[in-house]
């Protein structure tokens, strides 16, 4: 196997492996800080990703921070809030009015969202190479990562191109839930953290322009002989504004059904209970049913290890309360870029190392207490009887559900706000940070 190393030394100040929301945000903010950034992405854009395609106001704020035009004229579908369905009741909860976040959410297919974000990084000055699979790390004599090995194509060993080495002062793993790079560095997923599985597909539907995201807390089996059986998990229906709805469901590993469930069959059984006029039937399905894992609550640590920094799904950044990942991917990318920029400005290697070691601390300060609460939450809702009871009690109390929306979506004003903001912020501060 031939390795090709450029004679000029490092290819960039920072190499970012993966061009999803976390990688794009990291690259964007690093380039804004004046650093040279190289992004290596195995796919070619546009690409499809398994996602609900719904964005909360938290994600909207992150998009605006990257200078993305989120206007309807630019192809974004706005929504007013969350419609919750459960216990035979239906409740529409507008997004809260806050100083810290906009009062609307968005919908955008991941196939175009991810490309918009990585092109923003390119416009800021980052170099992006698509169709390159990172196959492993390059380590120095002390076991510190100094670069990556990569091969053009899928990385399945059938490509004719020689493997080459890309070198940089800092390496970022933003390569998703499986994170080949993190695993190669010995960073495995943690069994003491929650994990979700989600499946989704698209249906042609008259509900495509719904101005609320829709969350189903009860999934009912409609197959003959099984009427009234409550299925595990939760479901969603998000209108895409293009004639289709994104329809999917998720299941947490705290459920007894996790790991021994046919998720695609589960989705079909749930949809059989839907009104026929909504159109969620096989002949209206426009794409295959696809699934993905949701790594939650820091399920891979440490976030800095022997020169490698983790961001987004590679770091297990998905919100345990609601399965949202895009907002936290982008936010963690910004936190990471800020840390790296400060480190690179230090005059000695020891000082740079000290700053980089502060990245996990910054993540703990941002999300640690909240994710601890989230882990407790997923333990509780993994018990079907308790979940059914809580749904029935909560749905009849709109004020309680508005509180739950703020908690589950992590939408509070950090200072001040109303009484519910202060309660949630207080709980988050008091909760122990995970280790």
C-alpha angles and dihedrals in degrees: 000000000000121000120199118200119183110238093225093075122233118033090212143348089252133019116205115197109207131029101219121118094290094047093044093049092047092050093045096053093041091053089047087056090055099254124135109246132190118194118197115197125178095207130060121235134282093047134163122241130184105250142128089243090220119127124200122213087265090063091043090058090052091051092050089050089060091051095251116161102235097178122129087243088063091056102267121137112215125212132198100217146296127317109206121201122190145119089026092301136106124209129181113210116189116216108267120262105245138162092223099052138034117257097240141063131215141220123212131153112252089230089071100026095062092047091050090053097047091047088054088055091049091049088053090055107271118139113229125195115191127197094036121125118204107221101184150325130284111224133196124223090279094054093254117142113246101165146340138255114231141177130200113249133021096330092233094128096255096097119106096211115105120247113254137190127241116196132200142155092245131027125203124197108211094148100124139250097327093042102188090195095053092046091050088055091054098258107136128179117272119243092206092066127080121259129190134197121210133186126192144170139168131253131190102244142162086231092069095112097050110149093211129066107234126220123187114204093183123054113194126199111231099182118125112273092017102076114150096021111140112222123215121257137024133277140214140200118195120180111225098200091231100089095280140087125218104228124184149134138219137209129197127221089237087072118093088226093060114116096013100064130101096226096191091052089046090055092050093050092049093050092052087073092057122104109269093230090065089071101226094146132119096259089058096048109117101185138028120271107258132185139203141177121252110214106206142190100008095311092172120051155213095044091204119043130159094334096319122114123196127216138177119348091353086065095043093249100158114126108251091209099060110002093248113153110158097071093050093044090056094041093049088049090056092047090048094048091050090052094048093047091053091047094050090054092060115101100223135050091236092055092047090051092051092053093047090052087060092067096085088047091054090051091050090051091050100043113358100102093038092052090049089057088046092055090053089049095054090049090057099045090048086075106080097204092051092045092050091049093048091048093051092048096044099045092060091055111063093184090056091048091051088054089048091051091056091047097045094044093041091233113151135124104255094220124031115344124136130312094276090053091052093049094050093044090049093051090049092051093047096047113097115250115245122251 
